[in-house]
Amino acid sequence: MNLSNTVKQDVLAELKNGNTEALNGLSPIVAMQYGLALSTDYKEKSPINDEELNKAMLNRLKDSGVKERLIKQMKEEVTGE
């Protein structure tokens, strides 16, 4: 079953335009069907590269000293100092 066929195309068009008011008054299950249909219709690849984002976040953590502070805090909690 194709989800796009089970939902009204005019509501999908409104959702694609960012109008979430089109979901008002619908049951949660029907609203979820619209969300699923919208996500399957969205075929454009995200411009965000997850691997690069992960590397950047890890580098940022290294630069900020957060890791060292967390390790120190955990050691202090274990030893009771």
PyMOL Python script that loads the backbone (N, CA, C, O; Angstrom):
from pymol import cmd

cmd.read_pdbstr("""\
ATOM      1  N   MET A   1       0.841  -1.176   0.000  1.00  0.00           N
ATOM      2  CA  MET A   1       0.000   0.000   0.000  1.00  0.00           C
ATOM      3  C   MET A   1       0.890   1.244   0.000  1.00  0.00           C
ATOM      4  O   MET A   1       1.803   1.363   0.817  1.00  0.00           O
ATOM      5  N   ASN A   2       0.623   2.142  -0.897  1.00  0.00           N
ATOM      6  CA  ASN A   2       1.378   3.385  -0.994  1.00  0.00           C
ATOM      7  C   ASN A   2       0.707   4.425  -0.108  1.00  0.00           C
ATOM      8  O   ASN A   2      -0.469   4.740  -0.287  1.00  0.00           O
ATOM      9  N   LEU A   3       1.456   4.952   0.842  1.00  0.00           N
ATOM     10  CA  LEU A   3       0.880   5.916   1.776  1.00  0.00           C
ATOM     11  C   LEU A   3       0.373   7.170   1.086  1.00  0.00           C
ATOM     12  O   LEU A   3      -0.596   7.782   1.537  1.00  0.00           O
ATOM     13  N   SER A   4       1.021   7.553   0.000  1.00  0.00           N
ATOM     14  CA  SER A   4       0.599   8.761  -0.702  1.00  0.00           C
ATOM     15  C   SER A   4      -0.805   8.623  -1.271  1.00  0.00           C
ATOM     16  O   SER A   4      -1.502   9.620  -1.456  1.00  0.00           O
ATOM     17  N   ASN A   5      -1.220   7.397  -1.549  1.00  0.00           N
ATOM     18  CA  ASN A   5      -2.553   7.179  -2.091  1.00  0.00           C
ATOM     19  C   ASN A   5      -3.617   7.205  -1.007  1.00  0.00           C
ATOM     20  O   ASN A   5      -4.784   7.453  -1.310  1.00  0.00           O
ATOM     21  N   THR A   6      -3.256   6.956   0.243  1.00  0.00           N
ATOM     22  CA  THR A   6      -4.238   6.899   1.319  1.00  0.00           C
ATOM     23  C   THR A   6      -4.505   8.251   1.949  1.00  0.00           C
ATOM     24  O   THR A   6      -5.437   8.381   2.742  1.00  0.00           O
ATOM     25  N   VAL A   7      -3.726   9.248   1.623  1.00  0.00           N
ATOM     26  CA  VAL A   7      -3.914  10.573   2.204  1.00  0.00           C
ATOM     27  C   VAL A   7      -4.319  11.550   1.110  1.00  0.00           C
ATOM     28  O   VAL A   7      -4.047  11.331  -0.070  1.00  0.00           O
ATOM     29  N   LYS A   8      -4.961  12.609   1.514  1.00  0.00           N
ATOM     30  CA  LYS A   8      -5.406  13.606   0.545  1.00  0.00           C
ATOM     31  C   LYS A   8      -4.230  14.439   0.067  1.00  0.00           C
ATOM     32  O   LYS A   8      -3.434  14.931   0.866  1.00  0.00           O
ATOM     33  N   GLN A   9      -4.133  14.588  -1.233  1.00  0.00           N
ATOM     34  CA  GLN A   9      -3.009  15.301  -1.833  1.00  0.00           C
ATOM     35  C   GLN A   9      -3.015  16.787  -1.474  1.00  0.00           C
ATOM     36  O   GLN A   9      -1.949  17.396  -1.379  1.00  0.00           O
ATOM     37  N   ASP A  10      -4.199  17.386  -1.271  1.00  0.00           N
ATOM     38  CA  ASP A  10      -4.238  18.811  -0.927  1.00  0.00           C
ATOM     39  C   ASP A  10      -3.656  19.059   0.465  1.00  0.00           C
ATOM     40  O   ASP A  10      -3.010  20.080   0.696  1.00  0.00           O
ATOM     41  N   VAL A  11      -3.884  18.125   1.391  1.00  0.00           N
ATOM     42  CA  VAL A  11      -3.304  18.259   2.728  1.00  0.00           C
ATOM     43  C   VAL A  11      -1.791  18.100   2.640  1.00  0.00           C
ATOM     44  O   VAL A  11      -1.047  18.828   3.297  1.00  0.00           O
ATOM     45  N   LEU A  12      -1.341  17.155   1.836  1.00  0.00           N
ATOM     46  CA  LEU A  12       0.104  16.988   1.649  1.00  0.00           C
ATOM     47  C   LEU A  12       0.729  18.243   1.068  1.00  0.00           C
ATOM     48  O   LEU A  12       1.819  18.646   1.474  1.00  0.00           O
ATOM     49  N   ALA A  13       0.042  18.861   0.118  1.00  0.00           N
ATOM     50  CA  ALA A  13       0.564  20.092  -0.488  1.00  0.00           C
ATOM     51  C   ALA A  13       0.693  21.185   0.563  1.00  0.00           C
ATOM     52  O   ALA A  13       1.672  21.931   0.568  1.00  0.00           O
ATOM     53  N   GLU A  14      -0.287  21.285   1.450  1.00  0.00           N
ATOM     54  CA  GLU A  14      -0.221  22.291   2.520  1.00  0.00           C
ATOM     55  C   GLU A  14       0.940  22.001   3.462  1.00  0.00           C
ATOM     56  O   GLU A  14       1.645  22.918   3.886  1.00  0.00           O
ATOM     57  N   LEU A  15       1.138  20.733   3.786  1.00  0.00           N
ATOM     58  CA  LEU A  15       2.242  20.370   4.677  1.00  0.00           C
ATOM     59  C   LEU A  15       3.589  20.663   4.029  1.00  0.00           C
ATOM     60  O   LEU A  15       4.520  21.106   4.700  1.00  0.00           O
ATOM     61  N   LYS A  16       3.693  20.416   2.728  1.00  0.00           N
ATOM     62  CA  LYS A  16       4.944  20.708   2.025  1.00  0.00           C
ATOM     63  C   LYS A  16       5.253  22.196   2.045  1.00  0.00           C
ATOM     64  O   LYS A  16       6.416  22.597   1.997  1.00  0.00           O
ATOM     65  N   ASN A  17       4.207  23.012   2.116  1.00  0.00           N
ATOM     66  CA  ASN A  17       4.386  24.464   2.188  1.00  0.00           C
ATOM     67  C   ASN A  17       4.614  24.937   3.617  1.00  0.00           C
ATOM     68  O   ASN A  17       4.765  26.134   3.858  1.00  0.00           O
ATOM     69  N   GLY A  18       4.639  23.999   4.569  1.00  0.00           N
ATOM     70  CA  GLY A  18       4.917  24.353   5.955  1.00  0.00           C
ATOM     71  C   GLY A  18       3.689  24.655   6.782  1.00  0.00           C
ATOM     72  O   GLY A  18       3.812  25.099   7.924  1.00  0.00           O
ATOM     73  N   ASN A  19       2.508  24.428   6.239  1.00  0.00           N
ATOM     74  CA  ASN A  19       1.274  24.715   6.961  1.00  0.00           C
ATOM     75  C   ASN A  19       0.867  23.506   7.790  1.00  0.00           C
ATOM     76  O   ASN A  19       0.181  22.611   7.295  1.00  0.00           O
ATOM     77  N   THR A  20       1.285  23.478   9.035  1.00  0.00           N
ATOM     78  CA  THR A  20       0.939  22.357   9.908  1.00  0.00           C
ATOM     79  C   THR A  20      -0.480  22.476  10.453  1.00  0.00           C
ATOM     80  O   THR A  20      -0.990  21.536  11.063  1.00  0.00           O
ATOM     81  N   GLU A  21      -1.118  23.618  10.238  1.00  0.00           N
ATOM     82  CA  GLU A  21      -2.509  23.798  10.657  1.00  0.00           C
ATOM     83  C   GLU A  21      -3.427  22.827   9.926  1.00  0.00           C
ATOM     84  O   GLU A  21      -4.536  22.556  10.387  1.00  0.00           O
ATOM     85  N   ALA A  22      -2.975  22.302   8.790  1.00  0.00           N
ATOM     86  CA  ALA A  22      -3.773  21.353   8.015  1.00  0.00           C
ATOM     87  C   ALA A  22      -4.013  20.063   8.795  1.00  0.00           C
ATOM     88  O   ALA A  22      -4.915  19.297   8.457  1.00  0.00           O
ATOM     89  N   LEU A  23      -3.216  19.813   9.836  1.00  0.00           N
ATOM     90  CA  LEU A  23      -3.366  18.605  10.638  1.00  0.00           C
ATOM     91  C   LEU A  23      -4.327  18.778  11.806  1.00  0.00           C
ATOM     92  O   LEU A  23      -4.683  17.800  12.462  1.00  0.00           O
ATOM     93  N   ASN A  24      -4.749  20.007  12.072  1.00  0.00           N
ATOM     94  CA  ASN A  24      -5.646  20.253  13.199  1.00  0.00           C
ATOM     95  C   ASN A  24      -6.947  19.486  13.026  1.00  0.00           C
ATOM     96  O   ASN A  24      -7.531  19.472  11.943  1.00  0.00           O
ATOM     97  N   GLY A  25      -7.392  18.854  14.096  1.00  0.00           N
ATOM     98  CA  GLY A  25      -8.649  18.127  14.095  1.00  0.00           C
ATOM     99  C   GLY A  25      -8.532  16.689  13.617  1.00  0.00           C
ATOM    100  O   GLY A  25      -9.507  15.941  13.689  1.00  0.00           O
ATOM    101  N   LEU A  26      -7.375  16.288  13.134  1.00  0.00           N
ATOM    102  CA  LEU A  26      -7.192  14.912  12.682  1.00  0.00           C
ATOM    103  C   LEU A  26      -6.756  14.036  13.851  1.00  0.00           C
ATOM    104  O   LEU A  26      -6.129  14.511  14.798  1.00  0.00           O
ATOM    105  N   SER A  27      -7.091  12.779  13.773  1.00  0.00           N
ATOM    106  CA  SER A  27      -6.646  11.857  14.822  1.00  0.00           C
ATOM    107  C   SER A  27      -5.132  11.701  14.717  1.00  0.00           C
ATOM    108  O   SER A  27      -4.558  11.929  13.652  1.00  0.00           O
ATOM    109  N   PRO A  28      -4.483  11.314  15.812  1.00  0.00           N
ATOM    110  CA  PRO A  28      -3.032  11.143  15.774  1.00  0.00           C
ATOM    111  C   PRO A  28      -2.572  10.129  14.723  1.00  0.00           C
ATOM    112  O   PRO A  28      -1.518  10.300  14.110  1.00  0.00           O
ATOM    113  N   ILE A  29      -3.352   9.095  14.522  1.00  0.00           N
ATOM    114  CA  ILE A  29      -2.966   8.073  13.545  1.00  0.00           C
ATOM    115  C   ILE A  29      -3.011   8.632  12.129  1.00  0.00           C
ATOM    116  O   ILE A  29      -2.117   8.364  11.327  1.00  0.00           O
ATOM    117  N   VAL A  30      -4.047   9.407  11.818  1.00  0.00           N
ATOM    118  CA  VAL A  30      -4.155  10.000  10.488  1.00  0.00           C
ATOM    119  C   VAL A  30      -3.051  11.032  10.293  1.00  0.00           C
ATOM    120  O   VAL A  30      -2.466  11.113   9.214  1.00  0.00           O
ATOM    121  N   ALA A  31      -2.762  11.821  11.325  1.00  0.00           N
ATOM    122  CA  ALA A  31      -1.683  12.808  11.233  1.00  0.00           C
ATOM    123  C   ALA A  31      -0.346  12.107  11.000  1.00  0.00           C
ATOM    124  O   ALA A  31       0.492  12.599  10.245  1.00  0.00           O
ATOM    125  N   MET A  32      -0.146  10.954  11.651  1.00  0.00           N
ATOM    126  CA  MET A  32       1.084  10.200  11.456  1.00  0.00           C
ATOM    127  C   MET A  32       1.162   9.667  10.023  1.00  0.00           C
ATOM    128  O   MET A  32       2.243   9.624   9.435  1.00  0.00           O
ATOM    129  N   GLN A  33       0.024   9.263   9.463  1.00  0.00           N
ATOM    130  CA  GLN A  33       0.021   8.799   8.082  1.00  0.00           C
ATOM    131  C   GLN A  33       0.447   9.913   7.137  1.00  0.00           C
ATOM    132  O   GLN A  33       1.179   9.675   6.176  1.00  0.00           O
ATOM    133  N   TYR A  34      -0.013  11.125   7.412  1.00  0.00           N
ATOM    134  CA  TYR A  34       0.411  12.257   6.589  1.00  0.00           C
ATOM    135  C   TYR A  34       1.911  12.502   6.734  1.00  0.00           C
ATOM    136  O   TYR A  34       2.597  12.783   5.751  1.00  0.00           O
ATOM    137  N   GLY A  35       2.414  12.396   7.956  1.00  0.00           N
ATOM    138  CA  GLY A  35       3.849  12.579   8.170  1.00  0.00           C
ATOM    139  C   GLY A  35       4.671  11.528   7.446  1.00  0.00           C
ATOM    140  O   GLY A  35       5.700  11.841   6.848  1.00  0.00           O
ATOM    141  N   LEU A  36       4.222  10.289   7.500  1.00  0.00           N
ATOM    142  CA  LEU A  36       4.926   9.212   6.800  1.00  0.00           C
ATOM    143  C   LEU A  36       4.869   9.409   5.290  1.00  0.00           C
ATOM    144  O   LEU A  36       5.860   9.204   4.590  1.00  0.00           O
ATOM    145  N   ALA A  37       3.701   9.808   4.796  1.00  0.00           N
ATOM    146  CA  ALA A  37       3.575  10.047   3.352  1.00  0.00           C
ATOM    147  C   ALA A  37       4.470  11.197   2.929  1.00  0.00           C
ATOM    148  O   ALA A  37       5.085  11.153   1.863  1.00  0.00           O
ATOM    149  N   LEU A  38       4.543  12.224   3.761  1.00  0.00           N
ATOM    150  CA  LEU A  38       5.396  13.367   3.450  1.00  0.00           C
ATOM    151  C   LEU A  38       6.863  12.965   3.451  1.00  0.00           C
ATOM    152  O   LEU A  38       7.627  13.405   2.593  1.00  0.00           O
ATOM    153  N   SER A  39       7.260  12.140   4.400  1.00  0.00           N
ATOM    154  CA  SER A  39       8.665  11.725   4.463  1.00  0.00           C
ATOM    155  C   SER A  39       9.040  10.819   3.299  1.00  0.00           C
ATOM    156  O   SER A  39      10.181  10.855   2.840  1.00  0.00           O
ATOM    157  N   THR A  40       8.106  10.008   2.811  1.00  0.00           N
ATOM    158  CA  THR A  40       8.425   9.158   1.667  1.00  0.00           C
ATOM    159  C   THR A  40       8.450   9.960   0.377  1.00  0.00           C
ATOM    160  O   THR A  40       9.140   9.588  -0.572  1.00  0.00           O
ATOM    161  N   ASP A  41       7.705  11.053   0.336  1.00  0.00           N
ATOM    162  CA  ASP A  41       7.717  11.916  -0.843  1.00  0.00           C
ATOM    163  C   ASP A  41       8.980  12.758  -0.908  1.00  0.00           C
ATOM    164  O   ASP A  41       9.374  13.207  -1.984  1.00  0.00           O
ATOM    165  N   TYR A  42       9.620  12.975   0.242  1.00  0.00           N
ATOM    166  CA  TYR A  42      10.804  13.821   0.310  1.00  0.00           C
ATOM    167  C   TYR A  42      12.015  12.993  -0.052  1.00  0.00           C
ATOM    168  O   TYR A  42      12.531  12.245   0.778  1.00  0.00           O
ATOM    169  N   LYS A  43      12.468  13.120  -1.270  1.00  0.00           N
ATOM    170  CA  LYS A  43      13.566  12.291  -1.761  1.00  0.00           C
ATOM    171  C   LYS A  43      14.893  13.045  -1.834  1.00  0.00           C
ATOM    172  O   LYS A  43      15.923  12.459  -2.166  1.00  0.00           O
ATOM    173  N   GLU A  44      14.869  14.313  -1.533  1.00  0.00           N
ATOM    174  CA  GLU A  44      16.077  15.125  -1.616  1.00  0.00           C
ATOM    175  C   GLU A  44      17.040  14.739  -0.505  1.00  0.00           C
ATOM    176  O   GLU A  44      16.644  14.625   0.655  1.00  0.00           O
ATOM    177  N   LYS A  45      18.298  14.541  -0.857  1.00  0.00           N
ATOM    178  CA  LYS A  45      19.301  14.163   0.126  1.00  0.00           C
ATOM    179  C   LYS A  45      19.637  15.356   1.024  1.00  0.00           C
ATOM    180  O   LYS A  45      19.732  16.493   0.562  1.00  0.00           O
ATOM    181  N   SER A  46      19.810  15.077   2.277  1.00  0.00           N
ATOM    182  CA  SER A  46      20.146  16.117   3.228  1.00  0.00           C
ATOM    183  C   SER A  46      21.527  16.681   2.923  1.00  0.00           C
ATOM    184  O   SER A  46      22.450  15.926   2.620  1.00  0.00           O
ATOM    185  N   PRO A  47      21.677  17.996   2.998  1.00  0.00           N
ATOM    186  CA  PRO A  47      22.998  18.595   2.753  1.00  0.00           C
ATOM    187  C   PRO A  47      23.973  18.370   3.907  1.00  0.00           C
ATOM    188  O   PRO A  47      25.153  18.700   3.793  1.00  0.00           O
ATOM    189  N   ILE A  48      23.493  17.817   5.008  1.00  0.00           N
ATOM    190  CA  ILE A  48      24.340  17.597   6.171  1.00  0.00           C
ATOM    191  C   ILE A  48      24.984  16.223   6.065  1.00  0.00           C
ATOM    192  O   ILE A  48      24.291  15.214   5.935  1.00  0.00           O
ATOM    193  N   ASN A  49      26.292  16.185   6.121  1.00  0.00           N
ATOM    194  CA  ASN A  49      27.045  14.940   6.085  1.00  0.00           C
ATOM    195  C   ASN A  49      27.255  14.494   7.525  1.00  0.00           C
ATOM    196  O   ASN A  49      27.991  15.133   8.277  1.00  0.00           O
ATOM    197  N   ASP A  50      26.609  13.399   7.908  1.00  0.00           N
ATOM    198  CA  ASP A  50      26.664  12.939   9.294  1.00  0.00           C
ATOM    199  C   ASP A  50      28.073  12.611   9.758  1.00  0.00           C
ATOM    200  O   ASP A  50      28.438  12.920  10.892  1.00  0.00           O
ATOM    201  N   GLU A  51      28.866  11.993   8.900  1.00  0.00           N
ATOM    202  CA  GLU A  51      30.231  11.645   9.293  1.00  0.00           C
ATOM    203  C   GLU A  51      31.060  12.891   9.582  1.00  0.00           C
ATOM    204  O   GLU A  51      31.793  12.944  10.569  1.00  0.00           O
ATOM    205  N   GLU A  52      30.939  13.876   8.727  1.00  0.00           N
ATOM    206  CA  GLU A  52      31.691  15.120   8.938  1.00  0.00           C
ATOM    207  C   GLU A  52      31.197  15.853  10.171  1.00  0.00           C
ATOM    208  O   GLU A  52      31.987  16.451  10.902  1.00  0.00           O
ATOM    209  N   LEU A  53      29.899  15.810  10.403  1.00  0.00           N
ATOM    210  CA  LEU A  53      29.336  16.446  11.595  1.00  0.00           C
ATOM    211  C   LEU A  53      29.871  15.776  12.857  1.00  0.00           C
ATOM    212  O   LEU A  53      30.236  16.457  13.815  1.00  0.00           O
ATOM    213  N   ASN A  54      29.917  14.449  12.860  1.00  0.00           N
ATOM    214  CA  ASN A  54      30.460  13.726  14.014  1.00  0.00           C
ATOM    215  C   ASN A  54      31.915  14.091  14.258  1.00  0.00           C
ATOM    216  O   ASN A  54      32.316  14.321  15.399  1.00  0.00           O
ATOM    217  N   LYS A  55      32.709  14.144  13.193  1.00  0.00           N
ATOM    218  CA  LYS A  55      34.124  14.515  13.336  1.00  0.00           C
ATOM    219  C   LYS A  55      34.263  15.926  13.898  1.00  0.00           C
ATOM    220  O   LYS A  55      35.087  16.177  14.777  1.00  0.00           O
ATOM    221  N   ALA A  56      33.453  16.835  13.385  1.00  0.00           N
ATOM    222  CA  ALA A  56      33.520  18.222  13.848  1.00  0.00           C
ATOM    223  C   ALA A  56      33.142  18.325  15.323  1.00  0.00           C
ATOM    224  O   ALA A  56      33.772  19.069  16.073  1.00  0.00           O
ATOM    225  N   MET A  57      32.111  17.577  15.745  1.00  0.00           N
ATOM    226  CA  MET A  57      31.698  17.618  17.149  1.00  0.00           C
ATOM    227  C   MET A  57      32.776  17.031  18.053  1.00  0.00           C
ATOM    228  O   MET A  57      33.041  17.565  19.130  1.00  0.00           O
ATOM    229  N   LEU A  58      33.399  15.934  17.622  1.00  0.00           N
ATOM    230  CA  LEU A  58      34.477  15.343  18.421  1.00  0.00           C
ATOM    231  C   LEU A  58      35.668  16.288  18.522  1.00  0.00           C
ATOM    232  O   LEU A  58      36.271  16.425  19.586  1.00  0.00           O
ATOM    233  N   ASN A  59      36.000  16.930  17.423  1.00  0.00           N
ATOM    234  CA  ASN A  59      37.093  17.905  17.450  1.00  0.00           C
ATOM    235  C   ASN A  59      36.759  19.068  18.361  1.00  0.00           C
ATOM    236  O   ASN A  59      37.623  19.569  19.081  1.00  0.00           O
ATOM    237  N   ARG A  60      35.517  19.496  18.333  1.00  0.00           N
ATOM    238  CA  ARG A  60      35.084  20.604  19.188  1.00  0.00           C
ATOM    239  C   ARG A  60      35.195  20.218  20.658  1.00  0.00           C
ATOM    240  O   ARG A  60      35.620  21.019  21.491  1.00  0.00           O
ATOM    241  N   LEU A  61      34.806  18.974  20.969  1.00  0.00           N
ATOM    242  CA  LEU A  61      34.925  18.503  22.348  1.00  0.00           C
ATOM    243  C   LEU A  61      36.378  18.434  22.784  1.00  0.00           C
ATOM    244  O   LEU A  61      36.709  18.778  23.918  1.00  0.00           O
ATOM    245  N   LYS A  62      37.239  17.992  21.890  1.00  0.00           N
ATOM    246  CA  LYS A  62      38.673  17.922  22.214  1.00  0.00           C
ATOM    247  C   LYS A  62      39.212  19.313  22.515  1.00  0.00           C
ATOM    248  O   LYS A  62      39.988  19.496  23.453  1.00  0.00           O
ATOM    249  N   ASP A  63      38.801  20.282  21.724  1.00  0.00           N
ATOM    250  CA  ASP A  63      39.288  21.643  21.884  1.00  0.00           C
ATOM    251  C   ASP A  63      38.754  22.307  23.153  1.00  0.00           C
ATOM    252  O   ASP A  63      39.409  23.185  23.714  1.00  0.00           O
ATOM    253  N   SER A  64      37.586  21.899  23.601  1.00  0.00           N
ATOM    254  CA  SER A  64      36.956  22.587  24.722  1.00  0.00           C
ATOM    255  C   SER A  64      37.391  22.067  26.082  1.00  0.00           C
ATOM    256  O   SER A  64      37.156  22.729  27.093  1.00  0.00           O
ATOM    257  N   GLY A  65      38.017  20.901  26.132  1.00  0.00           N
ATOM    258  CA  GLY A  65      38.435  20.354  27.409  1.00  0.00           C
ATOM    259  C   GLY A  65      37.316  19.677  28.179  1.00  0.00           C
ATOM    260  O   GLY A  65      37.502  19.327  29.345  1.00  0.00           O
ATOM    261  N   VAL A  66      36.169  19.486  27.565  1.00  0.00           N
ATOM    262  CA  VAL A  66      35.030  18.872  28.244  1.00  0.00           C
ATOM    263  C   VAL A  66      35.350  17.449  28.667  1.00  0.00           C
ATOM    264  O   VAL A  66      35.019  17.034  29.778  1.00  0.00           O
ATOM    265  N   LYS A  67      35.988  16.712  27.789  1.00  0.00           N
ATOM    266  CA  LYS A  67      36.313  15.318  28.084  1.00  0.00           C
ATOM    267  C   LYS A  67      37.173  15.217  29.340  1.00  0.00           C
ATOM    268  O   LYS A  67      36.914  14.392  30.217  1.00  0.00           O
ATOM    269  N   GLU A  68      38.189  16.058  29.417  1.00  0.00           N
ATOM    270  CA  GLU A  68      39.072  16.024  30.574  1.00  0.00           C
ATOM    271  C   GLU A  68      38.328  16.387  31.855  1.00  0.00           C
ATOM    272  O   GLU A  68      38.545  15.773  32.900  1.00  0.00           O
ATOM    273  N   ARG A  69      37.446  17.390  31.772  1.00  0.00           N
ATOM    274  CA  ARG A  69      36.672  17.782  32.956  1.00  0.00           C
ATOM    275  C   ARG A  69      35.743  16.668  33.399  1.00  0.00           C
ATOM    276  O   ARG A  69      35.591  16.430  34.597  1.00  0.00           O
ATOM    277  N   LEU A  70      35.109  15.969  32.435  1.00  0.00           N
ATOM    278  CA  LEU A  70      34.217  14.868  32.787  1.00  0.00           C
ATOM    279  C   LEU A  70      34.980  13.726  33.438  1.00  0.00           C
ATOM    280  O   LEU A  70      34.514  13.143  34.417  1.00  0.00           O
ATOM    281  N   ILE A  71      36.152  13.404  32.899  1.00  0.00           N
ATOM    282  CA  ILE A  71      36.971  12.338  33.483  1.00  0.00           C
ATOM    283  C   ILE A  71      37.382  12.711  34.900  1.00  0.00           C
ATOM    284  O   ILE A  71      37.320  11.876  35.803  1.00  0.00           O
ATOM    285  N   LYS A  72      37.797  13.941  35.100  1.00  0.00           N
ATOM    286  CA  LYS A  72      38.197  14.405  36.431  1.00  0.00           C
ATOM    287  C   LYS A  72      37.019  14.340  37.394  1.00  0.00           C
ATOM    288  O   LYS A  72      37.168  13.908  38.537  1.00  0.00           O
ATOM    289  N   GLN A  73      35.845  14.771  36.930  1.00  0.00           N
ATOM    290  CA  GLN A  73      34.652  14.751  37.774  1.00  0.00           C
ATOM    291  C   GLN A  73      34.273  13.315  38.139  1.00  0.00           C
ATOM    292  O   GLN A  73      33.897  13.051  39.281  1.00  0.00           O
ATOM    293  N   MET A  74      34.364  12.401  37.201  1.00  0.00           N
ATOM    294  CA  MET A  74      34.034  11.000  37.475  1.00  0.00           C
ATOM    295  C   MET A  74      35.016  10.396  38.469  1.00  0.00           C
ATOM    296  O   MET A  74      34.612   9.639  39.351  1.00  0.00           O
ATOM    297  N   LYS A  75      36.296  10.717  38.339  1.00  0.00           N
ATOM    298  CA  LYS A  75      37.298  10.213  39.278  1.00  0.00           C
ATOM    299  C   LYS A  75      37.033  10.739  40.675  1.00  0.00           C
ATOM    300  O   LYS A  75      37.163  10.011  41.660  1.00  0.00           O
ATOM    301  N   GLU A  76      36.657  12.022  40.756  1.00  0.00           N
ATOM    302  CA  GLU A  76      36.366  12.623  42.050  1.00  0.00           C
ATOM    303  C   GLU A  76      35.156  11.965  42.709  1.00  0.00           C
ATOM    304  O   GLU A  76      35.134  11.766  43.923  1.00  0.00           O
ATOM    305  N   GLU A  77      34.158  11.632  41.907  1.00  0.00           N
ATOM    306  CA  GLU A  77      32.959  10.981  42.471  1.00  0.00           C
ATOM    307  C   GLU A  77      33.268   9.582  42.963  1.00  0.00           C
ATOM    308  O   GLU A  77      32.722   9.138  43.973  1.00  0.00           O
ATOM    309  N   VAL A  78      34.144   8.883  42.250  1.00  0.00           N
ATOM    310  CA  VAL A  78      34.498   7.514  42.635  1.00  0.00           C
ATOM    311  C   VAL A  78      35.352   7.516  43.891  1.00  0.00           C
ATOM    312  O   VAL A  78      35.135   6.708  44.794  1.00  0.00           O
ATOM    313  N   THR A  79      36.323   8.418  43.951  1.00  0.00           N
ATOM    314  CA  THR A  79      37.236   8.445  45.109  1.00  0.00           C
ATOM    315  C   THR A  79      36.661   9.208  46.266  1.00  0.00           C
ATOM    316  O   THR A  79      37.157   9.079  47.385  1.00  0.00           O
ATOM    317  N   GLY A  80      35.620  10.009  46.044  1.00  0.00           N
ATOM    318  CA  GLY A  80      34.994  10.765  47.117  1.00  0.00           C
ATOM    319  C   GLY A  80      35.722  12.022  47.494  1.00  0.00           C
ATOM    320  O   GLY A  80      35.495  12.577  48.569  1.00  0.00           O
ATOM    321  N   GLU A  81      36.591  12.479  46.631  1.00  0.00           N
ATOM    322  CA  GLU A  81      37.373  13.702  46.938  1.00  0.00           C
ATOM    323  C   GLU A  81      36.557  14.927  46.674  1.00  0.00           C
ATOM    324  O   GLU A  81      37.037  16.043  46.870  1.00  0.00           O
TER     325      GLU A  81
END
""", "prot")
cmd.dss("prot")
cmd.show_as("cartoon", "prot")
cmd.util.cbc("prot")
cmd.orient("prot")
